[in-house]
C-alpha cells in the first residue's frame, strides 16, 4: 500500500472513530493492507468509544508497540464499561501517564475518585478543568464534608481566575454534604452568576430544608433579573412542601403558570401532592394525582401512600398501594406498607 494511502486511511479512520461510527471504522481498518501504530490506535479509539472491550483487547494485544494513546484507549474502554479492576491493572502497568490517563481513571472510579485524585496530586500532576469537575461530581455523591473541604482548598490553589462552572459544581457539592453556608460563601464570591448557579444555590437551601433562605434567594434572583425556570420553582415548591406552607405553594404555583408562563412538569405536581399529604389532606392529594396532565408515577403514589400511613386512611391507601404495585413490576413493597396502614388504623 502506498505511504500516502496509509496516511489517508489513518486520518479518515481517526476522524470517524471520534464520531463513534464503528461499522465504517472497521471497514476502513480491514481494507488497509498495512497496520501501523497510528492506524491501530485509531481503531482502538473506535472500539473504546463503543465499549467493545474484547475487540479493544484483541487490537491492543496484536500491537507490536504501545504509546500513550494505546494505553489510554484501553483504560477509557474499561472505565466507561465498569471494568474498574482491569482499568486499574492497565493503569498500574503503564510505563508513563498523562492527564488523560488520570482523567479516565477519575471518571470511571466514581466512588474512589477522591483517592485517585490524591494519587494524582502526589505524582505532581495538576488536574485540568475536566478532571476537577469530575472529582467534584464524584465527591458530591459521597456527601463527605471533609473531602469536600479538601477539594475546595485544592481548587482555590489551582484555579485562577475563578471559574464559574467549577464554582457552580462546588456549590452543589457542599449542598449535598449538608453545608449550605459553605455553598453560599462560594456563591457570593462568584462574579459570573448565571441561572445555573442561582438554581444550584436554591437547590442547596431546598435540599437542606432552609425554607426562609430559599424564598429570600428566589426573590433576589428575580430582582437581579435572572430568568427563573422550572428548576427554580421545583426548589421553591419543595421547601414549601417540607415546611407545610400551603398558601405560599399555591401562590408560587399560580405565579409560575400565570406570571412566568412556565408549564408545570410532574415534579411541580409531586411537590404539591407531598405537601397536601403532609397536611393530612389525602383526598386533595389523590385528586391531583388522578387529574394532573401526566401519567402518575411511583413518586406520586408513594407520597399518597405515605400520607395514608400517617393518617391511618385504609381506603385511600388500598388504591395507592395497588397503583404503586402495578408500577413497580410486582414488587410486594407497597402491600407491606398497606399492611402497616391497617395496623395503625
N, C-alpha and C positions, 0 to 999 in steps of 0.2 A: 504494500500500500504506500503510495507516495506520502512524503512527510506532511505536505500541506493538507492531505486528506485526513490524516490523523489529528492534526491541529484543529481542522474544521469540525471534525466529529466530536472532539473534546469540548470545543466551545459551544456547539449546539446542544450536546448532552448536558453540559453544566447548566445551561440556561433552562432547559426543560426539567432537569432534576429539581431545580429550585421551585418550580411551579407544582411539583408533585405528580406529574403525569408519568406514571410508572410504565405503562404499556409502550409509549413512544420511546422512552428512555431505553427499555430493554431491546427494542427493535434496532435502535442506533448502535447500542453496545454489541449486540450479536452480529450485526452486519460488518463490524470492523474486524479486519484480519489481524490487527496488531493492537495489543492492550498494554499501554504504558501506565505509569503511576498516575498521571493526571486523569486518564480516561477511567481507570479503575476507581479512583477516588470519586469521580463524577457519578459513576454507577452506584457506588457505596452511599453517597448522599441521597440518591433517588430511593434506594431501598430503605435507608434510615428514615427519611421523611414519611414513608408509607408504613413504618412499623414492621417491615419484613425482616424479622430477626434472623431466621435461618439463612435466607438469601444473603443478608449482610455478612454473616459469619463465613459463608462459602466464599464470597468475594475476598474478604479480609484474609482468610487462610490461604487463598490461592496467590496472594500478592507476594512478590519477592522482597519488596521493600515497603515500609510503612512510614508515613510522615505524620505531622500533627493532624492534618485533615482526616487521615485514615482512622487514627485513634479517636478523635473527637466524634466522628460519624458513628462509630460503634458505641461510644458512651452515650451519645444522644439517643440512639436507637433503643438501647437497653433502658435508659432512664424514662423515656416517654412511654414505654410499654410496661413499666412497673417491674422490670427485672433488675432490681436495685443491687442484689448481690453480684450479678455479672458486671453491672456498671462499675461498682466499687472495685472489683477484681481487675478490670481493664484499666481503671484509673490508677490503681496502685502499680500496675506493670508499665505504665507509660514512661519512656526514657526522658521526656520533657513535657511540661504542661504550659498552656497559655490561658488567657482569661476565658476563652470559650470553654475550655475543659472544665474550669471551676463553675462557670455559669450552668453548664449542662448538669453537673452534679447538684447544684443548688436547686434547680428547677425540678429535678427528679426526686430528691430526698426532702420532701416537704416536712416530715416530722423531725428529721435530723439536720435541717438546713442551717440552724444556728451553729451546730458543731462543725459542719463543713465550712461555714463562714469563718469560724475561729481558726481552723487549719489554714485557710486561705490567707488570713492575716498573719499567721505565724511564718508562712513562707514568703511574706513580703509582697504579696500580690494585692494591688489596690483594685477594689471592685469598681466596675463601671455602673452607670445608672440602672441598666437592666438587672445586674446582679444584686444591687442594693434593693431594688423594688421586689425582686424575687424573695430575698431573705425576709423583708418586711412582711410580705404577704404570708409566707410560711409561718413566721413567728406570730402573726395575728391569730392564726388558728390555734396556737398553743396557749394563748391568753396567760403568758408568764410575764409579770411586771418586771422582774429582774432582767430578763433577756431583752425586753422592750427598751429598758433604760440604757443598756449597753449598746444596743443597735443605734439608739438615738445619739449617744455620745460619739459613736464612730461616724455617723452621718454628719454631725456638727463639725467634726475634724476634717472630713474629706470633701464635703460638697460646698464649694464656693464659686459663685454666689449661691444662695439657697435656691433650690429647685421646687417649683410649685407642685409638680407631680409627686415627687418624693415626700414633700411635706404633707400632702393630702393623704398619702399612704400611712404616714406616721400618725396622723390624726385618727384614722380608722384603727390602727394597731393599738393605740392607747385606749380607745373606746372599748375594744374587745377585751382589754386587760382590766376593765373597770376603773380606769383613770381618766375621767372626763376633764379634770383640772389640767393634767399634763397635755391632753389633746387641745384644750383651749389656749394654753400658752403658745403652742406651735401655731395654731390658727391665728392668733392675734398678731404674731410677728410676720405673717405672710403678707407680702406686698401685692402679689397677683392672686387674688382670691376669686376664682370663678364659681359657677354654680355647683360644680362637683365638690369643691372644697367646703362651701356652705352646707351642702347636703350631708357631707361627711361629718361635719360638726353637729348638725341637727341630729344625725343618727347616733353620735357619741352621747349626747344628752338623752335621747329617747331610749337607747339600749340600757342605760343606767337609771331609767325612770326618774329623770330630772324634769318634771313637768313644767315648772315655772321657767327654768332656763331654756327649755325647748321653745316655749311660746314666745319668750322675750327675743330669742335669737331669730325666730321666724319673722317677728315684727321688724327687727333690724335688717334682715335680708330684704324685706320689701322696701324699707326706707333707703337702702343702698342702691335700689334699682336693679337688684339681681332677679332675674326671671325665675319664679318658683315653678316647679313641675310636679308630676305625680309622686316622685320620691319624697319631695318636701312634705307633701300632705300625708303620706304614709307615716312619716315620723311624727307629725303633729297629732294625727288621729290615734297613733299607737300610745302616746303618753296620755292622751285623753282617756283612753280605754283603761290603762293601768291606774289612773288617778280617779276614775269614776266621774269624769267631767262630761256628763251627757249634753248639757246645754252648749258648752263650748264645742264639743264634737259636732253637734248638729249645725251650729253656726259656721264652723270651718268647712264642713262638707258642702253646705249650701254655697258658701263663698267660692269654693273650688269650682263648682259647676257653673254658677251664675256669673261671678266676677271674673274668674280666670279662664273660664271656658275649657276646663280640663275634664275630659271624660273619665269618670271613675273606673278604676280597674278592680279586680276581685280583692286585692289586698286592702283597698279602702273599705269595701263592704265587710271584710273579715274583721277589721278593727272595730267597726260599729257593732257587729254581731257579738264579738267578745265583750265589748262594753256593756251591751244590754244583758248579756248572760251574767256578768259580774254583779249587775244591779238587781238580778233576780227577775228580769223581765223576759222570761224564756219564750213566751208566746210571741212577743215582738221580734225576738232574735230569730225564731224559727220562721216567722213570716218573711223576714228579709232573705233568709237562706232560700226559701222556696220561690220568691218573686224577683230576686235580683237577676239582671240580664246575663248571668253566667251560669254554667253548669256547676252546682255546688261541689266542692272538693272535700278532701279529708279534713282540712283545717277548719272549714265552716262547720261541718257536722261534729267534729271533736269539741269545738267551742260550746256548741249546744249541749252535747252530752256531758261535758264537764260541769256546765251550769246546772243541768238537771241533777247531777250528783250532789252539788252543794245545796240545792233546794229540795231534794227528795222527790222530784217530779217524775214518777214512774211512767206515766202515759206518754209524755213527750220524749222521754229517754228511750223508749222502745223504738220509736220511729228513727231517732238519731242513730241508735246502735245498729239498726237494720241497714240504713243507708251507708253508714261507715263500714259495716261488714262487707257490703257489696263492692265498695270502692277499694277495699284493702285485700281483694283477692282471697276471700275465705279465711282471713286471719281471725282467730277467735277472740282477740283482744277486746273488741267493742262489747262483746257479751259478758266478758269478765267485769268490765266497767258497769254494764247494765245490772249485773247481779249485785254489785256494790250499792247501786242506787236503791234496789229493792231492800237491801239490808238496812239502809238508813231511813227508808220511808216509814 
